[in-house]
Amino acid sequence: MLYQDKVIDPQLVEQVLQDDELYQYLRTFVTPNKKALFEEVLSHRTRHLTVLLEDLYLPQNASAVLRSADCFGVQDVHIVEINHKYKINPKVVRGASKWIDRHHYTDTSTAIQSLKDKGYKVAATTPHTDMELDDLPLDNKVALMFGQERNGLTDTALEEADYRIKIPMYGFTESFNISVSAAICFNHIITKLRHRPDIDWKMSEEERKELETIWVLKNIKRSDVYLREYIKRGQNK
């Protein structure tokens, strides 16, 4: 069981990462099956692709994007909350929020600049462009940007993006539902990355260990108790 609402102190994570004995000790409280699952999932996790959601107001859409991100191995979801708080629908997200890192912002420009500072090229999704999803370069890290259900992305988002892309459509309707759009884009890009041995799209060993540490700590109901026992045991040596 993973304790979704459990907040993990970053200093505790750093302490565990610097003490391999402590790291191995805490892992003894995780079942072999769960440890194997962690390792399998981590082998597919990526930060080469991420997503930025701008001011969504329907919880089911916000939750569906989060669920798709987890299913396709996208670790980070960036969320801009201007007029609407990002709400999760438990029936839709189906536990995916336990595994995903969410980053919150109050304005679009700050979010975009933060991603660019981390080396991302930002791609705004809009039907009003000639560039298609398949034409999006993947050599650099990519952040897909999706806008509000009714009006799409703001002018700020469109102007500050590095690319504007669209999903090819062949019907009368102008656009897909946002959660469907995100899932299509995730699937398309992840599939392409898996066929690009020249792109190092997987997480580094250090990133995987840090993420596993967080999952291990969330998996242990009273990790603080075990930590105190470990410290006490060390003092009595």
GIJOGI-V868533 format. One record per residue. PHI is phi as a letter, one per 30 degrees, with the letter a starting at -180 (none if undefined). PSI is psi in degrees with one decimal (none if undefined). D_CENTER is the distance of its C-alpha to the mean C-alpha in Angstrom with 1 decimal. Layout:
phi | psi | d_center
PHI | PSI | D_CENTER
PHI | PSI | D_CENTER
This chain:
phi | psi | d_center
none | 136.9 | 20.3
c | 130.3 | 17.2
d | 95.9 | 18.0
e | -40.3 | 15.2
d | 0.0 | 17.0
d | 124.0 | 17.8
c | 125.6 | 17.0
c | 123.9 | 16.9
d | 122.6 | 19.0
e | -32.2 | 17.6
d | -35.1 | 21.3
d | -42.3 | 21.5
e | -45.6 | 18.7
d | -39.6 | 20.5
d | -43.7 | 23.7
d | -41.3 | 22.6
d | -28.1 | 21.4
d | -6.9 | 24.8
b | 94.6 | 26.8
d | -32.8 | 26.5
d | -41.7 | 29.1
d | -41.7 | 27.1
e | -48.4 | 23.9
d | -35.7 | 26.1
d | -46.6 | 27.8
d | -33.4 | 24.7
d | -19.5 | 23.6
d | -16.3 | 27.0
c | 5.8 | 26.0
c | 135.1 | 23.3
d | 151.4 | 24.9
e | -38.8 | 25.2
d | -41.0 | 23.6
d | -39.0 | 20.4
d | -41.5 | 20.4
d | -38.9 | 20.9
d | -43.2 | 18.0
e | -48.4 | 15.7
d | -40.5 | 17.1
d | -46.8 | 16.8
d | -42.4 | 13.1
d | -29.3 | 12.5
d | -15.4 | 14.8
c | -2.9 | 12.5
d | 147.1 | 9.1
b | 150.4 | 8.4
b | 8.0 | 7.5
d | -29.3 | 10.4
c | 134.9 | 8.6
b | 179.1 | 6.2
b | 142.5 | 7.3
b | 122.5 | 9.6
c | 124.1 | 11.4
c | 103.9 | 14.9
h | 43.5 | 16.9
d | 146.9 | 16.4
b | -7.5 | 19.1
c | 113.6 | 19.0
e | -34.0 | 17.1
d | -34.1 | 17.2
d | -44.7 | 15.5
e | -42.5 | 12.7
d | -37.7 | 12.3
d | -37.7 | 12.8
d | -42.2 | 10.0
d | -44.1 | 7.6
d | -42.7 | 9.8
d | -38.5 | 9.8
e | -47.1 | 6.2
d | -45.0 | 7.0
d | -34.2 | 10.4
c | 2.7 | 9.8
i | 15.7 | 7.8
d | 116.2 | 4.8
d | -32.9 | 3.0
c | 137.0 | 2.0
b | 123.8 | 4.0
c | 133.6 | 7.5
b | 122.4 | 10.4
c | 123.1 | 14.1
c | 99.6 | 16.6
c | -63.8 | 20.1
c | -9.7 | 22.2
b | 131.6 | 20.0
d | 142.5 | 18.0
d | 112.0 | 14.7
c | 144.1 | 15.9
c | 133.3 | 14.6
c | 108.5 | 17.0
e | -32.4 | 17.2
d | -25.0 | 19.2
c | -43.9 | 16.6
d | -27.8 | 13.3
h | 41.9 | 15.3
i | -3.1 | 13.6
d | -28.3 | 10.0
d | -17.0 | 9.2
d | -29.0 | 10.7
c | -12.5 | 8.2
c | 142.8 | 4.8
d | 123.7 | 5.1
c | 136.3 | 6.4
b | 123.5 | 8.7
c | 142.7 | 11.9
b | 160.2 | 14.7
c | -5.7 | 18.2
b | 152.2 | 19.0
d | -43.0 | 17.7
e | -42.0 | 19.5
d | -41.3 | 18.0
d | -46.9 | 14.4
d | -44.2 | 15.5
d | -37.3 | 17.6
d | -42.2 | 15.0
d | -42.0 | 12.9
d | -36.4 | 16.2
d | -25.8 | 17.2
c | 5.6 | 14.4
j | 10.6 | 15.9
d | 145.2 | 13.9
c | 129.5 | 16.1
c | 125.3 | 15.2
c | 113.8 | 16.2
d | 131.0 | 17.4
c | 126.6 | 17.9
a | 143.1 | 21.5
d | -11.8 | 24.4
c | 62.8 | 26.7
a | 162.8 | 26.4
c | -18.9 | 27.9
d | 126.4 | 25.0
c | 162.4 | 23.4
e | -41.8 | 20.0
d | -18.2 | 21.7
d | -4.2 | 23.1
d | 122.4 | 19.8
d | 142.0 | 20.1
c | 6.2 | 17.5
d | -37.4 | 19.2
c | 162.2 | 17.1
d | 144.2 | 13.4
b | 135.0 | 12.5
c | 116.4 | 10.7
d | 135.2 | 11.6
c | 125.0 | 13.1
b | 141.5 | 14.3
c | -175.3 | 17.0
e | 148.3 | 18.9
e | -40.0 | 20.3
d | -46.3 | 23.9
c | -4.4 | 24.2
i | -159.8 | 21.1
d | 151.3 | 19.9
d | 165.5 | 22.2
e | -37.9 | 24.7
e | -46.6 | 22.9
d | -44.8 | 19.7
d | -38.3 | 21.8
d | -33.8 | 24.1
c | -5.1 | 21.6
d | 152.4 | 19.5
d | -32.3 | 20.4
b | 157.4 | 20.6
b | 123.0 | 21.3
b | 158.9 | 20.6
b | 156.1 | 21.6
c | 126.6 | 21.3
e | 135.9 | 25.0
b | 149.5 | 26.7
b | 17.6 | 30.2
c | -164.4 | 31.1
d | -28.0 | 32.4
d | 141.2 | 29.2
d | -32.3 | 27.6
a | 160.1 | 23.9
d | 162.2 | 21.6
e | 146.7 | 19.9
e | -40.1 | 16.6
d | -34.1 | 14.6
d | -42.8 | 16.9
e | -45.7 | 16.3
d | -45.0 | 12.5
d | -41.9 | 13.2
d | -46.1 | 16.1
d | -44.0 | 14.3
e | -50.2 | 11.5
d | -44.8 | 14.5
d | -48.3 | 16.7
d | -43.4 | 14.6
d | -40.5 | 13.4
d | -42.7 | 17.1
d | -41.1 | 18.4
d | -38.0 | 16.5
d | -16.9 | 17.8
c | 16.3 | 21.2
b | 83.9 | 21.0
d | -15.0 | 22.2
d | -8.9 | 22.7
c | 124.7 | 19.0
d | 80.5 | 17.4
d | -13.3 | 13.9
d | 161.2 | 13.2
d | 151.5 | 12.2
d | 164.4 | 15.4
e | -38.7 | 17.4
d | -41.3 | 16.9
d | -41.5 | 13.1
d | -40.9 | 13.4
d | -39.9 | 16.2
d | -43.3 | 14.6
d | -40.5 | 11.7
d | -38.8 | 14.5
d | -43.3 | 16.5
d | -43.6 | 14.3
d | -38.1 | 14.2
d | -45.0 | 17.9
d | -36.6 | 18.7
d | -28.9 | 17.0
d | -23.0 | 18.9
c | 120.3 | 22.2
d | -43.8 | 23.7
b | 59.4 | 25.9
d | -27.7 | 24.4
d | -36.4 | 26.4
d | -46.0 | 29.6
d | -33.7 | 29.0
d | -42.9 | 28.2
d | -38.7 | 31.5
d | -39.9 | 33.3
d | -44.8 | 32.0
d | -44.4 | 33.1
d | -41.4 | 36.5
d | -39.3 | 37.0
d | -35.6 | 36.6
d | -26.3 | 39.0
c | -0.6 | 41.6
d | none | 41.7
